[in-house]
Amino acid sequence: MTDRNRILRRLPIVAGGLASVLLLVNRLLTNSLTDSQARSDVLGVILSALLILTGLLWEQVQARSPDAVDLIGSEGFELAEDLPERVQKELAWASRLLLTNTATRSLVVWYEERVLLRRGILGQNPEVKPGAILQRVLEKQKPVYLVNLKLYPGRIEFDYLPENTQGVICQPIGDRGALILGANAPRSYTKQDENWVEAIADKLADSLI
């Protein structure tokens, strides 16, 4: 993922550096220095320094966009056919919202010991066997956000997601299942995204009762 603001952040540094060079050249080419020119040079040096300092601060403060990858797998949409039409529409609606408005690129709805929905980039394994992480989510009824999946030894349990998935959210759906989201970049979900995922999971819980 390219950082579109990189040029803008570096502009003050470039402008400040160029101004400093021009001031130096002007001073070297001036034979007789007047008081007014000396004051102007001092002011120019201060402004150049402020520009450079601003650029450096922008470089440090501006959050960098995490590097995204192309997830390994084929794009698909698999929905359990024996579900009521109302539930099918609800699942289709919720999954589309998550795929189009968050960093989610692959998602699975697992409920009552079976997969109801797979959408986005699909992993090779269509079955979900709850590992330690998903079991903890179900037992404690609290979501887990793995911000950088490759750093967690327990990532092997998510073999139903694309193998190079970068981040995962496991959000409980009531006490019977979970909404599992895979992202193509680490640290890509905001707190607002997490709140939104929780709200959608709560709505799905009501629909699946």
ZIHUSUL-V725727 format. One record per run of one state. SS is the DSSP state (h for helix, s for strand, l for the rest). FROM is the first residue (numbers start at 1). TO is the last residue. If there is no record, write none. Layout:
# ZIHUSUL-V725727
SS&FROM&TO / SS&FROM&TO
This chain:
# ZIHUSUL-V725727
l&1&5 / h&6&29 / l&30&34 / h&35&61 / l&62&67 / s&68&68 / l&69&73 / s&74&79 / l&80&84 / h&85&101 / l&102&103 / s&104&111 / l&112&113 / s&114&122 / l&123&131 / h&132&140 / l&141&143 / s&144&146 / l&147&148 / h&149&151 / l&152&152 / h&153&158 / l&159&166 / s&167&173 / l&174&176 / s&177&183 / l&184&184 / s&185&185 / l&186&190 / h&191&208 / l&209&209
